[in-house]
Amino acid sequence: MSDLKKYIAKRKARDPEFAKDYETGYQEFKIGVMLKMAREEAGLTQEQLAEKLKTKKSAISRIENHAEDIKLSTLEKIAQALGKTLRVEVA
């Protein structure tokens, strides 16, 4: 187990508030990271993606850094602009 995983396990054990919010926060962070990676793989800057979506660079930055409560329709538009398809899975 990595040092980070050990730290998270210990922190969850001693801090119920951290434990409660950890998974939600992690999932929101993960979505933003996935979107950033897809944008970079497509060879686009935030500015270029913003142009394709008819929005501002700051909106793209906000999505990549704070993807909480992002609409599926927004995810679909981003996927299309990146030449990708959106796949949602409930497991």
C-alpha positions as CSV (number, residue, x, y, z in Angstrom):
1,M,0.0,0.0,0.0
2,S,1.4,3.4,-1.0
3,D,2.1,6.1,1.6
4,L,-0.8,8.1,0.2
5,K,-3.2,5.2,0.5
6,K,-2.0,4.7,4.1
7,Y,-2.5,8.3,4.9
8,I,-6.0,8.3,3.4
9,A,-7.0,5.2,5.3
10,K,-5.7,6.6,8.6
11,R,-7.4,10.0,8.0
12,K,-10.7,8.3,7.2
13,A,-10.5,6.3,10.4
14,R,-10.0,9.3,12.6
15,D,-12.0,11.9,10.7
16,P,-15.6,11.0,10.0
17,E,-16.2,14.2,8.1
18,F,-13.2,13.5,5.8
19,A,-14.4,9.9,5.3
20,K,-17.9,11.0,4.4
21,D,-16.9,13.5,1.8
22,Y,-13.8,11.7,0.4
23,E,-15.4,9.5,-2.2
24,T,-17.6,12.3,-3.6
25,G,-14.7,14.7,-3.8
26,Y,-12.5,12.1,-5.4
27,Q,-15.1,11.3,-8.1
28,E,-15.5,15.0,-8.9
29,F,-11.7,15.4,-9.1
30,K,-11.4,12.3,-11.3
31,I,-13.9,13.6,-13.8
32,G,-12.0,16.8,-14.2
33,V,-8.7,14.9,-14.6
34,M,-10.2,12.6,-17.3
35,L,-11.6,15.6,-19.2
36,K,-8.2,17.4,-19.1
37,M,-6.4,14.2,-20.3
38,A,-8.8,13.8,-23.2
39,R,-8.3,17.5,-24.1
40,E,-4.5,17.1,-24.0
41,E,-4.7,13.8,-26.0
42,A,-6.7,15.7,-28.7
43,G,-3.9,18.2,-28.8
44,L,-6.1,21.1,-27.8
45,T,-5.4,23.9,-25.4
46,Q,-8.1,25.2,-23.0
47,E,-8.5,28.2,-25.3
48,Q,-9.0,26.0,-28.4
49,L,-11.6,23.8,-26.7
50,A,-13.4,26.9,-25.4
51,E,-13.6,28.2,-29.0
52,K,-15.1,24.9,-30.2
53,L,-17.7,25.1,-27.4
54,K,-18.4,28.8,-27.8
55,T,-17.4,29.5,-24.2
56,K,-14.4,31.0,-22.3
57,K,-11.2,29.5,-21.3
58,S,-12.1,30.1,-17.6
59,A,-15.2,27.8,-18.1
60,I,-13.0,25.0,-19.3
61,S,-10.5,25.5,-16.5
62,R,-13.4,25.5,-13.9
63,I,-14.7,22.3,-15.4
64,E,-11.3,20.6,-15.3
65,N,-10.6,21.7,-11.8
66,H,-14.0,21.6,-10.2
67,A,-16.3,19.2,-12.1
68,E,-18.9,18.9,-9.4
69,D,-22.5,18.9,-10.7
70,I,-21.5,19.0,-14.4
71,K,-24.5,18.3,-16.6
72,L,-24.5,15.2,-18.9
73,S,-25.3,17.5,-21.8
74,T,-22.1,19.5,-21.1
75,L,-20.0,16.3,-20.9
76,E,-21.5,15.2,-24.2
77,K,-20.6,18.5,-25.9
78,I,-17.1,18.3,-24.6
79,A,-16.8,14.7,-25.8
80,Q,-18.0,15.6,-29.2
81,A,-15.6,18.6,-29.4
82,L,-12.8,16.3,-28.6
83,G,-13.8,13.7,-31.1
84,K,-14.8,11.2,-28.4
85,T,-18.1,9.6,-27.3
86,L,-19.5,9.8,-23.9
87,R,-20.2,6.5,-22.1
88,V,-22.0,6.5,-18.7
89,E,-22.0,3.3,-16.7
90,V,-23.9,2.4,-13.5
91,A,-22.2,-0.4,-11.8
